[in-house]
Amino acid sequence: MTLLVVPVFLGQGARLFPEAGPDLALDLVESRVGSKTIQVYRPAGRPQYAAA
């Protein structure tokens, strides 16, 4: 997955991910910073959460 981050605040819009569904961990593969930030991720299986 390649994620392009543009620093803009929007009130409402289409969701990037569905509200329901399985959680998925992602590993950051690459990150480039310039006038825009581009981040590339790959799926990494099930996430691990800290104990409450």
N, C-alpha and C positions, 0 to 999 in steps of 0.2 A: 504494500500500500504506500503510495506517495501522498503526503499531506502538505499542502501549500498553505502557509499561515500568512494572512494579510491583516495588519493591525487596524481593523475597522469594527466598530460596534454597530450591531443591527438589532432592531427591536424584535422582529419575528421573522421566521423563515423556515425553510425545509430542514429537517433534522439530518445530520450526517449518518447517524446510527439509529436503529429502532430503539424505542423505550424498553421493550421487552425482548428477552432472548438470552442466550448463554453469555457469560462474561468471557473475554478473551484477552490473554496477556499479549503484549506487543514488545518486541525488541527493536530499539533504535539502531538502524543500519548505517544511516548517513544523515548529516545535517549541514546545510549550507546557509549562510547568513549574508544578506546584501540588502537591497531595497525591499526584498521579500525573504521570508525564512522558508526553506524547503526542508522537510523532514521525511525520511523514507523509513518505514517500519516493516517488519515481517512478523507473522503470527508466531507466538511462542507457547502455545498450549493454554492450559488453565492457569489463571492468576492465583497467587498465594497472598492471603491477607494476614495482617498482624492480628494476634489475639486481642480481644477487647478487655 
